[in-house]
Amino acid sequence: MGLHTRENNFDVLRIVSMVSVVFLHVSCQFIVPVADNARQHVLEEVLFFNVFSRMAVPCFIMLSGAFLLCKETLDVRKLYSKTYRQLIKPTLFVSALCLAYVVLKSALLWHYDLLPMPFAEKMLTLLWNTVNGAPYYHLWYMYMLFGLYAITPVLFMLKRQLSQRQAMALAGLCLLAGLGQHHTGALFWMLDWAQYVGYFLCGALIREKAASIGLPKGLFLAVSLLLLLLALAVTYAYTLALHTGERNVLFTFIPSLASHAYDFFIVPNAELIVAASLCFFVFFAKLSVKKSYAQAAELTFFMYLVHAPIIDMLLTVQNMLAWRGLPILVSMLLLVVLTLVCSYYAAKGLKHFLATT
């Protein structure tokens, strides 16, 4: 997101990833209710959109690594200056807006006796989430990204001093460390970036070597989609096991799996998603795109910042207008389209406002 020159194929990937993020966060609103009601025929379709959107975060991280770690030289002072101006400042501004939105909405719900918890408890939860780097749920990514940008000079020097093979080995070890962290527990939020260093390094290595990979790009896309289909099958069975009590031999021999959420097998550091995301990124790195999509790609950062509260506002309107009476897939896709349209125009306004202040 930002701080780099334009390449059409990666601009397309940014746009695809942004659309995927919206599909991911919208579909999450429908999965648990559908699963609890055991509506399996709908669950399959909702999970399809959810699982096939899971490469968005890994691709965004690899895009950042691809452009920050592939420079001939790195001006650290300029990097940090641009990081503050182009990433940190907008994120802090939107974080403040999100906090104000949550407080105002909670106060209104509390006033009309619709808040599902005491107002003081809600404010304490909001404070705790903010202290832990997530003033609004989607902003965890931005605060994690700040950590990766902070250590970019170190990674840049390491990459320059290591041979290609050594750099690939380091990236592989970092990916394995991320997988290990996924299975052992969460990191303190200020160290959250550490589990994504592997993706960050892989983005740079793939960008540099994609042209020399002899295999056709279509093969990488096909493998990526097959891996996602496998992830979909596993997640579907796991979700049913969690929400309907259906016994499944795949999950009964590991008792700890019963304590996880439905997305245990499809988070960014889950094995299938790591493999699928790497293949997907290689496909786009080898892709030749002649038409420029720079204008739309430049807005994806701002769209990411604003899309989550927009989803929440649209869900509120949806409930008021009884959109829930529509078929679930129609309701979900309508919400995706409205979110993308509203986020696009909100992003344009935010970008203009920040540029003039």
Summary of the structure (lengths in Angstrom):
residues: 357
radius of gyration: 20.7
end to end distance: 20.9
largest distance: 63.7
contacts: 1119
relative contact order: 0.16
helix: 80%
strand: 0%
